Structure formats: structure tokens, C-alpha cells
Amino acid sequence: ASQAQGQAAYAAALQALDRKHLIHPHQNPTRTERNIFVRGKGSVVWDAADVPFIDGMAGGNWVVAVGHGRAELAEVAAAQAEKLEYFSLWREYSNEPAIRLAARLAELAPPGMSKVHFTSGGSDGTEAAIKIARRYHFERGDVGRTWLIGRHFGYHGTTFAGGAVSGMDDMHYGAGPVMPEVTKVSPPMVSHPEMFGGEDPTEFLVRELETEILRIGPEKIAAMIGEPVMGGGGVIVPPSDYWPRIRALLSRYGILLIADEVITGFGRTGEWFASAHYDPDIIVTAKGISSGYAPLGAVLMRDEIGETMVGNPEKFFFHGLTYSGHPVACALALVNLDIIEREHILGQAPKIQGWFTEGLDGIRDLPIVHDVRVHGAMVGIELVADPNTGEPMPFDRMVALIDDLRGKHRVLARDYGPTLVVGPPLVLEREQAAEISTAITDVLSRAIVR
Ligand code: PLP
């Protein structure tokens, strides 16, 4: 009993310090109680009161692909920190883990994409990709190509350019003006056929994009950015012909395609890169690249684009962060990729997809469930408050459902708009998927229709 009291006091002391000092990313001002996690193993994390939770969101943020608590990764970080903790990659400097990781990524990337620029995460990856796209056109004499195309409900980070191309207006509240010369097109939200007026969604979306390109003027557009499967928008899975046709259209107008694979990269959809089959020009990665054992991102680009970045003898490629290619992060990422290969983790996503498809079968007919989307290790359950009007489930009720999952079932999931989302570690086990599915089924079955 005294040990439990000690744990409770420890947890309460941390809560108090957190409230006093931390401004959290994406902080909801009406909520002050938090889960403070102190350790993890596989797909389970323990909070400061020593209560275990199933981590349905891979570190809360689609990050921890290979699972928590890998001693092998801790050891490689310690060894690299002891050997050489940091040396800059700027200008005439380099370091071995960054070189080896770049070479490894070039092997895994789609053919002809052997150029890599490191970042500290996804938002700064988007920033880099946007600057690279503009500079590419500029160096080729196409100096008018500055516009960017994003999508409503897209999420590419919260920095100025990343936020500008994202489709979430609240991000800019009180912090405008937003970066100009950005336009947004509709997302491939096939669960809402009314968006497409009964037409085939791809047909509609390709036409909408072309109309927008012609409205702005193709000679003014640098790039379009999109996630292969939208994560923050609530697991929006496009029809299979969507990306190939968008790619073809962009190529026709000389517009680059940036695939934001911050969530989908490194196995979440069963492949190294979900965009490989539709030939993007630039791929932004983060999260799974290091499974979160250290902050890291990488921007991969077609060889010609990379060569253009460093091909002007008069002008630097004047972009990069102190921690671009951090040796400890890169050494960790190399072993993380080894683990993904050695343990056949790319084979996990289809299994996880099967387990959730089966486990969530019972919720499809619930009146509050508008759509169930399971794509690899990405699950989105879109909810309505009222099935007759289609009114989306409001924020406060979404938060209550997530609380219920966490409080009653010790299962961590997330709300993205009206969509309840699961994006677990890729090492999730069958029984854990079943536990998550049972918990979701229970919580949604008890939720009343307004
Ligand atoms: N792009 C996508 C698709 C993301 O999901 C995220 C973060 O969730 C980002 C970019 C931003 O990455 P970061 O939070 O590492 O800056």
C-alpha cells in the first residue's frame, strides 16, 4: 500500500509541475489532467502511477514503429554518444552515421531518388521540401513557379510553410497572416459521396485540380503536397487510381509532387514508402525513420532535383538545421531500419489491417458510425452525432469517447475531428488488436445517439 501511495504522490507531483511550466504542443486549455508515461515495452506503456495502457497510437503520434523499450536501440545511442555525440553536417563537414543512413535510404527509396537532406522532424521536412521545390524551378529559369497546392484536411506540420499548406485553419488562429500563394483542393473523402455530386471521386478530384491549376496559371505553380493516406485528416484513404492520375496531371503542367510520408513511411501501410508506385518527386519522412528513439526526419528527392540544389556554383543551398544529420539520431535510425528488415515488420501492416477489420466488424452497423476505414496499421472510425442529419460527432463528445477508452479500458487512441483513430506500433500483437477492438466496440456501443 505504501508503494502505491508513493507512486500516487510521485504522479501528482509531476502533474503539478507539468501544469506550472509546460505549454504543450496542441494544448487543449480546458484539460489539465494528463497521462504522464514513464516506461514502455512493445505496444504497452506505463504511467507514473504504474498503470499499463495499450498504446494504440505508437507513442501518441504514429511514431514508435518497432515498439517501445528496445535495449538494442538504447545501446546504439549510448555507443554513438560516447564515440561522437555530435558533429555538424554543414558545408565542409560530415559524419559517418549520416552518410551511412543517406546511402541506406537511397537503397530503400523508389529508383532514381538517391538524394537525401536530413531534418529534425516532419514540419521542418515540409519546409525544406517547399524551398527545394521552388529553388528547383528557379534554378531552371522557371522563376514564376512559387505557388503551392495543398488539400483541405491535409496535415504537414505547424511551422509557417508546413502550416500554410495544411488544411486546418485553426492552426493560424491569432497568428496570421498565413504564408501566401497557397491554394487547397478537396481531399479524396470517398465516405462523403455528396462532395462529388454523385460523380466518380477521382474523376471529380482530377477535374477540380486541373480547373484550379488553370485558374492560377500552371506557370506559377511549384508543387502539390499530399499524404498518400491522410492521417491527421482522419485516415482518408484515396481510391487506387487517385494518386496515379493526380501525378500524371501534375506532370503535364510541370508541377512537382511532394509525398508527405511522415506517417505512412517505413511500414505503416506495408511498404517502405506508400508513394513508391506513383513516382513522387520529393518524399518527406520522419516519425518511423527512427521510431522516435531520437528526433529525425529526411527529405528524399529525385537525383535531378538534388543535383540542382547544389549545382549553382555561385549560390549555396542555404538551408539546414544545426541538428540536420545528428549522428546519434542517424545511428539509431540505421538500427531501427535493420530491425524493420530483420523482423519482417513490413509484413505486419497487412496483418494488423486484418485483425482490426475483423475486430471492428460489429461496429459498422451502429447508428453513430458513419464509416470504418482500415488501411494497413491505420484505423479511422468516422462518427456522427445524428445519423439522420449526418451531423459530425462534436469535439466534446469525441474527447469523452477517448477518455472512456483510456479510463475504462486503458487503451490509447486519438480523436481527429469526428474520427476516432488508431495507429499502433507495427509490432502490435493479435491479442492487443483484439483488446483495442473490443474496447472500441464497447465504448461506441454505449454512446447514445443524440
Ligand atoms: N506531416 C504529417 C503527415 C504528419 O502527420 C506530421 C505530424 O504528425 C507532420 C508532417 C509534422 O511532423 P512533426 O510533428 O515531426 O514536425
Boltz pocket constraint, residues with backbone or C-beta under 6 A from the ligand:
constraints:
  - pocket:
      binder: B
      contacts: [[A, 61], [A, 120], [A, 121], [A, 122], [A, 123], [A, 124], [A, 126], [A, 155], [A, 156], [A, 157], [A, 158], [A, 227], [A, 231], [A, 232], [A, 260], [A, 261], [A, 262], [A, 263], [A, 286], [A, 287]]
      max_distance: 6.0
